[in-house]
Amino acid sequence: MPTGLYRGLLVLIGLGFALAFSILILPTALQETDVLRFVTDGWANVYASGYMLDTISCWWVLAVWIVYEASTGKVRHGWIALLLGVVPGVATGFAVYLLMRHKQLQGTA
């Protein structure tokens, strides 16, 4: 895959998810005064629970990867991607990390 296409798709997916999150979820989340309900509603049924568990597990996998690469000195500032992995979500955080990683590794090659 050409580098430009790779980067373009990551930007499209990361921003696309952030935009969808901003339109679909953020307005309701900002109106919610009960933080516990906001968190527990993601576990409303077995299907939602499966997606929540997958999302949380993916964030942890990303966190392990980021911490490992930070400890080896390969990629810096991965914590930004971890924050974006919480809000708006893992899709955006993961895309940002891959873009940061690509840029930093290209600079060291």
Backbone hydrogen bonds in HBPLUS format (Angstrom, degrees):
<---DONOR---> <-ACCEPTOR-->    atom                        ^
c    i                          cat <-CA-CA->   ^        H-A-AA   ^      H-
h    n   atom  resd res      DA  || num        DHA   H-A  angle D-A-AA Bond
n    s   type  num  typ     dist DA aas  dist angle  dist       angle   num
A0006-TYR N   A0002-PRO O   2.99 MM   4  6.29 162.8  2.02 156.7 162.1     1
A0007-ARG N   A0003-THR O   2.92 MM   4  6.14 172.6  1.92 159.5 160.1     2
A0008-GLY N   A0004-GLY O   2.88 MM   4  5.92 157.9  1.93 142.5 149.8     3
A0009-LEU N   A0005-LEU O   2.85 MM   4  5.98 160.5  1.89 152.5 156.8     4
A0010-LEU N   A0006-TYR O   3.08 MM   4  6.33 158.3  2.13 147.6 153.6     5
A0011-VAL N   A0007-ARG O   2.96 MM   4  6.19 160.6  2.00 152.0 157.1     6
A0012-LEU N   A0008-GLY O   2.90 MM   4  6.07 163.1  1.93 148.1 153.3     7
A0013-ILE N   A0009-LEU O   2.87 MM   4  6.03 164.8  1.90 151.8 155.4     8
A0014-GLY N   A0010-LEU O   2.89 MM   4  5.94 169.0  1.90 150.3 154.1     9
A0015-LEU N   A0011-VAL O   2.87 MM   4  5.86 169.4  1.88 153.0 156.7    10
A0016-GLY N   A0012-LEU O   2.77 MM   4  5.58 145.1  1.89 135.0 146.5    11
A0017-PHE N   A0013-ILE O   2.95 MM   4  6.07 160.9  1.98 148.8 152.3    12
A0018-ALA N   A0014-GLY O   3.13 MM   4  6.32 163.6  2.16 142.6 147.5    13
A0019-LEU N   A0015-LEU O   2.82 MM   4  5.99 156.1  1.88 150.5 156.6    14
A0020-ALA N   A0016-GLY O   2.96 MM   4  6.15 165.8  1.98 148.2 152.3    15
A0021-PHE N   A0017-PHE O   2.80 MM   4  5.98 162.5  1.83 156.9 162.0    16
A0022-SER N   A0018-ALA O   2.93 MM   4  6.08 156.3  1.99 141.6 148.2    17
A0023-ILE N   A0019-LEU O   2.97 MM   4  6.23 147.3  2.08 149.7 158.3    18
A0024-LEU N   A0020-ALA O   2.80 MM   4  5.81 171.1  1.81 157.3 160.4    19
A0025-ILE N   A0021-PHE O   2.94 MM   4  5.20 148.5  2.04 131.1 141.4    20
A0026-LEU N   A0021-PHE O   3.00 MM   5  6.23 164.4  2.02 159.2 161.5    21
A0029-ALA N   A0025-ILE O   2.93 MM   4  6.06 164.8  1.96 160.4 165.2    22
A0030-LEU N   A0026-LEU O   2.90 MM   4  6.00 155.3  1.96 157.0 161.7    23
A0031-GLN N   A0028-THR O   3.12 MM   3  5.21 135.4  2.33  98.7 111.0    24
A0032-GLU N   A0028-THR O   3.17 MM   4  6.40 129.7  2.43 143.3 156.5    25
A0032-GLU N   A0029-ALA O   3.28 MM   3  5.19 139.0  2.45  94.3 105.4    26
A0038-PHE N   A0034-ASP O   3.10 MM   4  6.46 157.1  2.15 150.4 157.1    27
A0039-VAL N   A0035-VAL O   3.07 MM   4  6.40 151.1  2.15 150.4 157.3    28
A0040-THR N   A0036-LEU O   2.85 MM   4  6.06 168.2  1.86 155.3 158.9    29
A0041-ASP N   A0037-ARG O   2.89 MM   4  5.77 146.6  2.00 151.9 156.5    30
A0043-TRP N   A0040-THR O   2.93 MM   3  5.48 162.9  1.96 118.2 123.9    31
A0044-ALA N   A0041-ASP O   3.26 MM   3  5.12 139.7  2.44 117.4 112.3    32
A0049-SER N   A0045-ASN O   2.84 MM   4  5.98 155.9  1.90 153.0 161.1    33
A0050-GLY N   A0046-VAL O   3.01 MM   4  6.14 147.7  2.11 137.1 144.5    34
A0051-TYR N   A0047-TYR O   3.14 MM   4  6.53 158.5  2.19 150.0 154.7    35
A0052-MET N   A0048-ALA O   2.83 MM   4  6.08 157.1  1.88 151.5 158.7    36
A0053-LEU N   A0049-SER O   2.85 MM   4  5.99 164.3  1.88 150.2 154.3    37
A0054-ASP N   A0050-GLY O   2.98 MM   4  6.15 156.3  2.04 144.2 150.9    38
A0055-THR N   A0051-TYR O   2.90 MM   4  6.05 161.2  1.94 148.0 153.1    39
A0056-ILE N   A0052-MET O   2.89 MM   4  6.09 168.0  1.90 156.1 159.1    40
A0057-SER N   A0053-LEU O   2.93 MM   4  6.00 159.5  1.97 144.5 150.9    41
A0058-CYS N   A0054-ASP O   2.87 MM   4  6.05 155.9  1.93 148.3 155.0    42
A0059-TRP N   A0055-THR O   2.99 MM   4  6.27 152.2  2.07 146.5 153.8    43
A0060-TRP N   A0056-ILE O   3.07 MM   4  6.39 156.1  2.13 147.6 153.5    44
A0061-VAL N   A0057-SER O   2.92 MM   4  6.22 155.1  1.98 150.2 157.3    45
A0062-LEU N   A0058-CYS O   2.92 MM   4  6.12 162.3  1.95 148.9 153.7    46
A0063-ALA N   A0059-TRP O   2.81 MM   4  6.08 151.8  1.89 145.6 154.3    47
A0064-VAL N   A0060-TRP O   2.93 MM   4  6.20 159.8  1.97 151.1 154.9    48
A0065-TRP N   A0061-VAL O   3.05 MM   4  6.29 164.8  2.07 151.3 155.4    49
A0066-ILE N   A0062-LEU O   2.86 MM   4  6.08 163.4  1.89 154.7 159.1    50
A0067-VAL N   A0063-ALA O   2.92 MM   4  6.07 168.4  1.93 154.4 157.5    51
A0068-TYR N   A0064-VAL O   2.92 MM   4  6.03 160.7  1.95 149.3 155.3    52
A0069-GLU N   A0065-TRP O   2.92 MM   4  6.15 168.1  1.93 153.6 156.7    53
A0070-ALA N   A0066-ILE O   2.88 MM   4  6.00 145.5  2.00 145.0 155.1    54
A0071-SER N   A0067-VAL O   2.93 MM   4  6.12 151.7  2.01 145.2 152.6    55
A0072-THR N   A0068-TYR O   3.08 MM   4  6.40 136.7  2.28 144.2 155.8    56
A0074-LYS N   A0069-GLU O   3.00 MM   5  5.39 135.1  2.21 162.0 165.7    57
A0075-VAL N   A0069-GLU O   3.45 MM   6  5.67 165.4  2.48 115.6 118.7    58
A0073-GLY N   A0070-ALA O   3.13 MM   3  5.04 150.2  2.23  96.9 106.0    59
A0080-ILE N   A0077-HIS O   3.24 MM   3  5.98 158.7  2.29 116.2 120.7    60
A0081-ALA N   A0078-GLY O   2.90 MM   3  5.34 122.5  2.24 109.4 122.7    61
A0082-LEU N   A0078-GLY O   3.19 MM   4  6.65 148.9  2.29 145.7 155.0    62
A0083-LEU N   A0079-TRP O   3.00 MM   4  6.32 154.1  2.07 148.9 154.5    63
A0084-LEU N   A0080-ILE O   3.00 MM   4  6.31 162.0  2.03 149.5 154.7    64
A0085-GLY N   A0081-ALA O   2.80 MM   4  5.95 126.6  2.09 135.6 150.7    65
A0086-VAL N   A0083-LEU O   3.03 MM   3  5.34 149.7  2.13 104.9 113.9    66
A0087-VAL N   A0083-LEU O   3.18 MM   4  6.57 166.5  2.20 157.7 158.1    67
A0089-GLY N   A0084-LEU O   3.00 MM   5  6.07 142.3  2.15 174.7 163.0    68
A0092-THR N   A0089-GLY O   3.15 MM   3  5.67 122.3  2.50 109.9 121.8    69
A0093-GLY N   A0089-GLY O   3.05 MM   4  6.32 171.9  2.05 157.1 159.6    70
A0094-PHE N   A0090-VAL O   2.75 MM   4  5.69 165.6  1.77 153.8 157.6    71
A0095-ALA N   A0091-ALA O   3.14 MM   4  6.15 159.2  2.19 136.6 142.6    72
A0096-VAL N   A0092-THR O   2.93 MM   4  6.11 164.0  1.96 154.3 158.7    73
A0097-TYR N   A0093-GLY O   2.94 MM   4  6.13 156.4  2.00 144.2 151.0    74
A0098-LEU N   A0094-PHE O   2.96 MM   4  6.22 162.9  1.99 152.4 156.5    75
A0099-LEU N   A0095-ALA O   3.01 MM   4  6.26 155.1  2.07 147.9 154.7    76
A0100-MET N   A0096-VAL O   2.87 MM   4  6.10 163.6  1.89 154.0 158.5    77
A0101-ARG N   A0097-TYR O   2.75 MM   4  5.87 166.3  1.77 155.8 160.2    78
A0102-HIS N   A0098-LEU O   2.90 MM   4  5.97 158.6  1.94 142.3 148.2    79
A0103-LYS N   A0099-LEU O   3.03 MM   4  6.21 166.1  2.05 149.5 153.0    80
A0104-GLN N   A0100-MET O   2.93 MM   4  6.13 164.6  1.95 154.1 158.4    81
A0105-LEU N   A0101-ARG O   2.85 MM   4  5.92 163.9  1.88 152.9 157.8    82
A0106-GLN N   A0102-HIS O   2.95 MM   4  6.00 147.7  2.06 143.6 152.1    83
A0107-GLY N   A0103-LYS O   3.18 MM   4  6.37 144.4  2.31 137.6 146.5    84
A0108-THR N   A0105-LEU O   3.27 MM   3  5.16 135.8  2.48  91.3 102.8    85
A0109-ALA N   A0105-LEU O   3.15 MM   4  6.20 122.9  2.49 137.2 150.3    86
